[in-house]
């Protein structure tokens, strides 16, 4: 859990990706124990949310919000 006074958009935003006013494309990817929701940013996907029934998935660096997703 993250306790902060900063807006989550500022914490989990990739600084190399331009924030646009238009709606972003969000894609769902299946994982072994759940799903990853990622936003399309130029030619890559940035993880926005992880939904998993396996608690250890939330500790894996490759599933952390704000990181680039290389799946599929």
Secondary structure as GFF3:
##gff-version 3
##sequence-region A 1 72
A	DSSP	alpha_helix	8	11	.	.	.	ID=ss1
A	DSSP	beta_strand	26	30	.	.	.	ID=ss2
A	DSSP	beta_strand	34	41	.	.	.	ID=ss3
A	DSSP	beta_strand	44	52	.	.	.	ID=ss4
A	DSSP	three_ten_helix	55	59	.	.	.	ID=ss5
A	DSSP	three_ten_helix	61	63	.	.	.	ID=ss6
A	DSSP	beta_strand	68	69	.	.	.	ID=ss7
###
